[in-house]
């Protein structure tokens, strides 16, 4: 059940320099208070989620949890985007033009239905974080949860976030944290997964490779070809 996640206390070792242990109970509880909040009023939502909290990490946790609990992956939209990107994969200019045009449609869908794909998740996380004075970036790149680009001519197929908390950068993927797509029906199943919240960069690299390798956040930088298994 989706809300079972609020029963646990997440313990993070010396996370962001805030001490040996951090409980996210309060941040998670606050995130659960506003299930029907309009995305049109993003600043008001950001304030409600973060004002009661004191640390950057807790504030970001409330933002991240709210997005994971209230935004769903639209599988039909994902299939459409996948097809369009594949069609333009050998024409970077056409692909760039289509991506910019598609982004506005994507955001309209998100605002009106609370449904999106990875791009919408990552942009929403970024905007809410910035409104809470937390530095956050959208990271585009490659993932291995699909067969796009594996052992072939690759194009970026996924987006996630990098967030700076107490002067240290962390990686997270709200799309993967929020739930899964049922393979037989294409239906989104809400199922929170904490593994992608402020993940260990080495673990994150098993499934994510950024287009800009600065966002690997690892000492060693493998190549894209190595990631793709070429």
C-alpha positions in Angstrom: 0.0 0.0 0.0 1.2 3.4 -0.9 1.1 5.0 2.5 2.9 2.2 4.3 6.1 4.2 3.6 5.0 6.7 6.3 5.3 4.0 9.0 9.1 3.8 8.7 11.8 6.1 9.9 14.6 6.3 7.4 18.1 6.4 9.0 20.8 8.0 6.9 24.5 7.9 8.0 25.8 11.4 8.3 23.6 12.6 5.4 24.5 16.1 4.2 26.5 16.7 7.3 23.4 17.0 9.5 24.5 14.4 12.1 24.6 10.6 12.3 20.9 10.0 12.0 17.9 11.7 10.4 14.3 10.9 10.8 12.0 11.8 7.8 8.8 11.0 9.7 7.8 14.7 10.0 8.7 15.6 6.4 6.7 12.5 5.1 3.7 13.4 7.3 3.7 17.0 5.9 3.9 15.7 2.3 0.8 13.6 3.0 -1.3 16.7 4.1 -1.9 18.1 0.6 -3.1 15.3 -1.8 -5.3 17.6 -3.8 -3.2 20.7 -4.0 -3.2 22.4 -7.4 0.0 22.5 -9.4 -1.0 25.9 -10.7 -0.2 27.3 -7.3 3.4 25.8 -7.1 4.8 28.5 -4.8 2.0 28.0 -2.3 2.6 24.3 -2.4 6.4 24.7 -1.9 5.8 26.9 1.1 3.3 24.5 2.7 5.7 21.6 2.3 8.8 23.3 3.6 7.9 26.1 6.0 7.3 23.8 9.0 10.8 22.2 8.5 14.2 23.5 9.5 16.8 21.6 7.5 17.4 21.6 3.8 17.3 17.8 3.7 13.9 17.5 5.4 12.5 20.3 3.1 13.7 18.5 0.0 12.4 15.2 1.4 8.9 16.7 1.8 9.0 18.0 -1.8 10.2 14.7 -3.2 7.7 12.7 -1.3 4.8 14.9 -2.3 5.7 14.5 -6.0 6.1 10.7 -5.6 2.7 10.4 -3.9 0.7 12.7 -6.1 2.1 12.4 -9.7 1.5 9.4 -11.9 3.4 8.1 -14.9 1.3 8.3 -18.1 2.2 5.1 -20.0 0.5 6.2 -23.3 2.5 9.4 -23.2 5.7 7.5 -22.6 5.1 5.3 -25.6 4.4 8.3 -27.8 7.5 10.1 -26.7 9.6 6.9 -27.2 8.3 6.5 -30.7 8.9 10.2 -31.6 12.4 10.2 -30.3 13.3 7.0 -32.1 12.0 8.6 -35.3 14.3 11.6 -35.0 17.3 9.8 -33.5 19.5 10.3 -36.6 18.6 14.0 -36.9 19.8 15.9 -33.8 18.3 19.2 -34.9 14.9 17.7 -35.5 15.1 15.9 -32.2 16.0 19.1 -30.3 13.1 21.0 -32.0 10.7 18.2 -31.2 11.9 18.0 -27.5 11.3 21.8 -27.0 7.8 21.6 -28.7 6.9 18.5 -26.7 8.0 20.1 -23.3 5.2 22.6 -23.3 2.6 19.9 -24.1 4.1 17.7 -21.4 3.8 20.5 -18.8 0.2 21.2 -19.8 -0.6 17.5 -19.3 1.1 17.5 -15.9 -0.8 20.6 -14.7 -4.2 19.4 -15.9 -4.0 15.7 -15.0 -1.1 15.2 -12.5 0.2 12.7 -15.0 3.5 12.9 -16.8 6.7 11.0 -17.7 10.3 11.4 -16.4 10.8 14.9 -17.8 7.7 16.2 -16.0 8.8 14.6 -12.7 12.3 16.1 -12.8 11.1 19.6 -13.8 8.5 19.7 -11.1 11.0 18.6 -8.5 13.4 21.3 -9.6 10.8 24.1 -9.6 9.5 23.2 -6.1 13.1 22.9 -4.8 14.1 26.3 -6.3 11.0 27.9 -4.7 12.3 26.6 -1.4 15.7 28.1 -2.1 17.2 24.7 -2.6 19.6 24.3 -5.6 18.4 21.6 -7.9 19.1 20.6 -11.5 17.4 18.4 -14.1 19.8 15.8 -15.4 19.1 14.2 -18.8 20.7 10.9 -19.8 20.3 7.2 -20.3 18.7 4.5 -18.2 18.6 0.8 -18.4 15.1 0.2 -17.4 14.2 0.0 -21.2 16.1 -1.3 -24.1 16.5 2.1 -25.7 20.2 2.6 -26.6 21.4 -0.7 -25.2 24.0 -2.1 -27.6 23.0 0.3 -30.3 23.0 4.0 -31.4 21.9 5.7 -28.2 19.8 8.8 -27.6 19.0 10.1 -24.1 15.9 8.4 -22.8 15.5 9.5 -19.2 15.6 12.5 -16.8 16.2 12.8 -13.1 17.6 15.3 -10.6 20.7 16.4 -8.8 20.1 18.4 -5.6 22.6 20.3 -3.5 22.0 19.9 0.3 24.4 21.6 2.7 27.0 22.1 -0.1 27.0 18.5 -1.2 25.3 17.2 -4.4 23.0 14.1 -4.4 21.1 12.2 -7.0 17.5 11.2 -7.0 14.9 9.8 -9.5 11.3 10.6 -8.6 10.0 8.7 -11.6 11.4 5.4 -10.4 10.5 6.1 -6.8 6.9 6.8 -7.4 5.7 3.5 -8.8 5.8 1.0 -11.6 4.1 0.3 -14.9 2.2 -3.0 -15.0 3.6 -4.8 -18.1 0.3 -6.5 -19.1 -2.0 -3.5 -18.9 0.3 -0.4 -19.0 -1.4 0.8 -15.8 0.6 2.8 -13.3 0.8 1.2 -9.9 1.7 3.6 -7.1 4.6 1.9 -5.1 7.1 4.1 -3.4 10.7 3.0 -3.6 13.2 4.9 -1.4 16.2 3.4 -3.2 16.3 6.4 -5.6 16.2 9.1 -3.0 19.6 10.7 -2.4 21.1 7.5 -3.8 24.7 6.4 -3.6 26.3 7.6 -6.9 28.0 4.3 -7.5 24.6 2.4 -7.1 22.9 5.1 -9.2 25.4 4.5 -12.0 24.2 0.9 -12.5 21.1 2.2 -14.2 21.6 5.9 -14.9 24.2 7.6 -17.1 24.1 11.4 -17.5 24.6 13.1 -20.8 26.9 15.5 -18.9 29.3 13.3 -16.9 29.8 16.0 -14.3 26.6 14.5 -12.8 28.1 11.1 -12.3 29.3 12.4 -8.9 31.9 9.6 -8.9 35.7 9.7 -8.8 36.0 7.5 -11.8 34.1 8.3 -15.0 33.2 5.3 -17.2 32.3 6.0 -20.8 28.8 5.9 -22.3 29.9 2.9 -24.4 30.9 1.0 -21.3 27.5 1.8 -19.7 25.6 0.8 -22.8 27.6 -2.5 -23.0 29.0 -1.9 -26.4 
